[in-house]
Amino acid sequence: MAETHFRPEPGLALAAGSLEAAASLEEIVSTLRRTARAIVGSDGIAVVLREGDTVFYAAEDAIEPLWRGRRFPMTACISGWCILNGQTVIVPDIESDPRVPLAAYRVTSMRSLVMVPIGAPAAVAALGAYWCASVIPDDATVCRLEALAQQAAAALVRVRLLAGASRSRALVQRSGS
């Protein structure tokens, strides 16, 4: 029986290393912005952060401007649905999915998307990949995007723990003086 060897996707391995070294939310978002599009072969990506009852499109890398810097109600967009439900969403045709706010997409050339949650059990962000054509991404593409989101979630937990430890040390130092 022939043995099959699977090599890791080089872009995913590099992104994992960058996420592991990230020291802030900004570095995590920047790594996702720089790497996700190439890893999944999409026409665009967006990094979406939860902010209370809204989502904030913090970063993007796309062939055209999407929604960077904009906020939307959690219940009025596909990224909010993904975060609230903690589930990956695959939309081969944005025109046929009622969770997609068509008015926001009609000003772009994007026609298909995959949105994956970042964080479990409660998602705190989402990573979206977009295509200009109506496509059904293969399982490997969705798995790479989910793996990237899982690595980002681990980086977020680590960054938050480090920030909490730093605050605790500062309190101890202040109370000891």
N, C-alpha and C positions, 0 to 999 in steps of 0.2 A: 504494500500500500504506500503510495507516494505521500510524503509529508508536505503539508501546505504551510508556508510561512507568510504571515501577514506583517507588513511593515507599517508602522504608524504613519499617518498623514503628516508630512513634514511641517506644513503650516500650522497644524493643530498642535504638534509637539513644541514648536517655537512659541506659540501663543500661550501654551500651558506654562512654559518657563517664565514668560513675561508676567503672567498673572500671579505666579508663585512669588515673584520678586516685588510685586506691586505694594506700595506703602500707603496708598490713599485711594479713595473712590475715584478721583480724577485719573489716576494711573490705570485703574481697572477699566474705566470707560474708554480711555484712550487706546488701550490694548485691543479692546473689542472693536472699536472703530477702525483701527489699522488692519486687523487680521480677518475678521469674520467674512467679509465679502469674498476674498480670495479662497478661503477655506471651503465655502459652499458654492462658489461659482455663480453668485447672484448679480443682478444689476444694481442692487442697492442693499444697504443694511441700516438699521436704526437701533440705537441703544435707548431704551425707555425706562425712566425711573418713576417709581410710585412716590407721590407727594400728597399724603392725605387722601382726599377723594378725587384727586386728579392724577394724570400721568404727564410727565415732562419728557419731551423728546430731546435728550441731552446731547446726542451725537449721531452723526450719520456719515456714510460714505456711499455715494450714489452717483449715477450718471447725470442726474439732475437734482436740484434742491427738492427735498421732501418736506419735513416738518420740524427741522432742528430749531430749538428754542421755543417751540409752542407747547401749550398745555391744553389738555382735553379732559372732560369729565371721564372718570373710570368707566361709567356705565354707557358711554357713548362712543366707544372705539374698541377695535379688536385687541389692541395691546392691553387695555383695561380688562377686557373679558379674560384674556390669557392670565393676567396677574391674579384677578379675583378667583378664578377657577383652578389655578395652578396646573394648567394643561396646555400641551402643545396644540397649536391650531394650524391646520393645513388648508389653505384656500386656493384651489386651482383657478377659480374665476371669481374675482371680487364682486362682479355684478350679480352673482347668484347666492351670496352669503349675507343674510340679514344683519349679522354682527359687524359688518364693514360699513363705515360711514361713507357712502358713495360720493357725496359732495367733496370730501377731502381728497379722494383718489382721482376724481375726474380731471383735476388740474395737473395730474402727473401722468406718466406713461406706464405706471405700474399696473399689472393685471393679475398677478398671482403673488401669494405670500406664504411664509411659514413664520409663526410667532411662537417663541419658546419662553417659558417662565424662567426667571433666575431666582433661586432661593426655594428652600423647602423646609418645613411643610408650608410655610407662608411665603409666597413670592413677594419680592421687594422691587423687582424690575422685570423687564422682558427684552429679548433680543429678536428683532425681526429681520427677515431676509425677503427681498422683493425681486420679482422678475417682470420684464416688460411684456412677455408673452404669457398666454395661459398655459401653465405647465403643472404637472404633478411631480414634485421632486421625488427622487428615488429614496429608498429607506436609508441608504448610506449618507446621503446629504442631510437628511433630517437628523440622523444619529450624530453626525459631526457637529451640527448646530446645537443639539442638546448637550453633547459633551463639552462644548465651549461654554455653554450656559452653566453647567455644573461646576466647571473649573472657576468661572467667575463668581459663583455663589460661595465656593470655598474661600476664594480670595477675599470676598466681602466679609465673611465671618472672621477671618484672620485679622483683617484691617481693623474691624470693630473691636476685637479682643485686645489688640495692641493699643488702640486708642483708649480703651477702658483702663488698661493696666497703667498707661502713662498718666491718666487723670488720677488714678489711685496713688501712684508714687508722688505726684505733685501735692495731693492732699496730706499725705503722711509727712512730707517734707515741711509743709507749711505749719502743720500742727505740732511738729517737733521743734520749731524755732521759737 
